[in-house]
Amino acid sequence: MTSRPDPTTFAVCVFTASSERVADSYRVLARDVGTAIAKAGWRLVYGGGQVGLMGEVARAALAAGGPVTGIIPHSLNRREVAFDDIDDLVLCDTLAERKQLMDDRTDAYVVLPGGIGTLDELVEVLTTRSLGYHDKAIVLVDVDGYWAPLHALLDHMVDAGTLRPDVRDLVETVTDLDGMVERLFKETP
């Protein structure tokens, strides 16, 4: 297993889309999040690609002088195009290994608009937190109501008795950048 770079730096893992077909408001959000993470003195940990919202958040963090760790499986290098210009690029073999390496190097999670991969990552960290494997914050940044259908599904699961209400509450939602930064500062040592 690869060791975490500079373990004294608070690290924020951002899950978001690798798609280029996204609304401009999501691109602005990704850039603002990357900039905010760097300006707070935190390390960005993300999926290692340079396309879509992943690329936007990484470029913004780098432009603001922040350290960036990207973790990408060899098989996704062609699709997501590994971002070679970051200061810590980790290539791995599988998605499962990618998620484990991200978790090993992360102190909190931020989830931006994304597709099925983002949803998979969110559900996994929510599941592992609900089972006591970690106690890291999970913060959804919900712009333009993007995550409203997810909240409705989680509420439905609670109402149906298939999800404990306390698990639903493990996902914290903010609607703007200030809310995200404020929430993450509560996690910093």
C-alpha positions in Angstrom: 0.0 0.0 0.0 1.2 3.5 -0.9 1.7 5.8 2.1 -0.2 9.1 2.3 1.8 12.2 1.3 2.2 14.7 4.0 -0.2 13.2 6.6 -0.2 16.5 8.5 -2.2 18.2 5.7 -6.0 17.8 6.0 -7.2 16.0 2.9 -10.5 16.4 1.2 -11.7 13.7 -1.3 -13.9 15.1 -4.0 -16.2 12.7 -6.0 -17.6 14.2 -9.2 -18.3 13.6 -12.9 -15.7 12.8 -15.5 -18.2 13.8 -18.2 -17.7 16.9 -20.4 -21.4 17.2 -21.1 -22.3 19.1 -17.9 -24.0 22.4 -17.1 -21.7 25.4 -16.8 -22.9 26.0 -13.3 -21.4 22.6 -12.3 -18.1 23.6 -13.9 -18.0 26.8 -12.0 -18.9 24.9 -8.8 -16.0 22.4 -9.4 -13.5 25.2 -10.0 -14.8 27.1 -6.9 -14.5 23.9 -4.8 -10.9 23.2 -6.0 -9.9 26.8 -5.3 -11.5 26.8 -1.8 -9.8 23.5 -0.8 -6.4 24.9 -1.8 -7.0 28.3 -0.2 -7.9 26.6 3.1 -4.5 24.8 3.0 -6.0 21.4 2.4 -5.0 18.6 0.0 -7.3 17.6 -2.8 -7.7 13.9 -3.3 -9.7 12.9 -6.4 -10.1 10.4 -9.2 -7.0 11.4 -11.1 -8.5 12.4 -14.4 -8.2 15.7 -16.3 -11.5 15.6 -18.0 -15.0 16.8 -16.9 -15.6 18.1 -13.5 -12.7 16.0 -12.1 -10.3 18.0 -14.3 -11.9 21.3 -13.4 -11.6 20.8 -9.6 -7.9 19.6 -9.9 -6.8 22.4 -12.2 -8.4 25.0 -9.9 -6.7 23.5 -6.8 -3.4 23.6 -8.6 -3.9 27.1 -9.8 -4.6 28.2 -6.3 -1.3 26.6 -5.1 -2.8 23.5 -3.4 -1.4 20.0 -3.3 -3.3 17.5 -5.4 -3.4 13.7 -5.2 -5.1 11.8 -8.1 -5.7 8.1 -8.0 -6.7 6.4 -11.2 -6.8 2.8 -12.4 -4.6 1.9 -15.5 -7.7 0.8 -17.4 -9.4 4.3 -17.0 -6.3 6.2 -18.0 -7.5 6.4 -21.6 -11.1 7.3 -20.8 -10.5 9.8 -18.0 -7.0 10.8 -19.2 -4.7 10.8 -16.1 -3.6 14.2 -15.0 0.2 14.0 -15.2 0.8 17.5 -14.0 -0.4 17.0 -10.4 2.1 16.5 -7.7 1.0 13.0 -6.7 -0.5 10.7 -9.3 -1.1 7.1 -8.2 -1.9 4.5 -10.8 -3.7 1.4 -9.5 -5.2 -1.8 -11.0 -8.9 -1.7 -10.0 -11.8 0.6 -9.0 -11.9 -1.1 -5.6 -8.2 -0.4 -5.1 -8.8 3.3 -6.2 -11.5 3.7 -3.7 -9.4 2.1 -0.9 -6.4 4.4 -1.7 -8.7 7.4 -1.8 -10.1 6.4 1.6 -6.6 5.8 3.1 -5.5 9.4 2.1 -8.7 11.3 3.0 -10.1 13.0 6.1 -13.5 14.1 4.6 -15.6 13.6 1.5 -17.2 16.2 -0.7 -19.6 15.0 -3.4 -20.4 17.3 -6.4 -22.8 16.5 -9.3 -21.7 13.3 -11.0 -22.9 10.1 -12.7 -23.1 6.5 -11.7 -19.4 6.4 -10.6 -19.9 9.3 -8.3 -23.1 7.7 -6.9 -21.2 4.4 -6.4 -18.4 6.2 -4.5 -21.0 8.1 -2.4 -23.0 5.0 -1.5 -19.8 3.1 -0.6 -18.5 5.8 1.8 -22.0 6.1 3.3 -22.3 2.4 3.8 -18.8 2.1 5.4 -19.5 5.0 7.7 -22.9 3.5 8.7 -21.1 0.3 9.6 -18.5 2.1 11.7 -15.5 1.7 9.4 -14.9 5.4 9.5 -16.3 8.6 10.9 -15.3 11.0 8.1 -17.8 13.8 7.1 -19.7 13.2 3.9 -20.8 16.5 2.4 -23.1 16.8 -0.6 -22.9 20.1 -2.4 -26.4 20.5 -3.9 -26.6 23.2 -6.5 -29.7 23.6 -8.6 -31.4 20.7 -6.7 -29.1 18.1 -8.3 -29.2 15.8 -5.3 -32.9 16.3 -4.5 -33.9 12.9 -6.1 -31.3 11.2 -3.9 -32.7 12.8 -0.8 -36.2 11.7 -1.9 -35.0 8.1 -2.4 -33.2 8.1 1.1 -36.4 9.5 2.7 -38.5 6.8 0.9 -36.1 4.1 2.2 -36.5 5.4 5.7 -40.3 5.5 5.4 -40.3 2.0 4.0 -38.2 0.7 6.9 -35.2 -0.4 4.8 -32.9 2.4 6.0 -32.3 3.5 9.5 -33.0 7.3 10.0 -29.5 7.8 11.5 -27.9 6.5 8.3 -29.9 9.1 6.3 -28.5 11.7 8.6 -24.8 10.7 7.9 -25.0 12.6 4.6 -24.8 16.3 5.2 -26.1 18.6 2.4 -25.0 22.2 1.8 -26.2 24.4 -1.0 -23.2 26.6 -1.5 -19.4 26.8 -1.2 -19.5 28.7 2.1 -21.5 25.9 3.7 -19.0 23.3 2.4 -16.0 25.2 3.7 -17.7 25.9 7.1 -18.6 22.2 7.5 -15.1 21.0 6.6 -13.4 23.4 9.0 -15.3 21.5 11.8 -13.3 18.4 10.8 -9.8 20.0 10.7 -7.5 19.3 13.6 
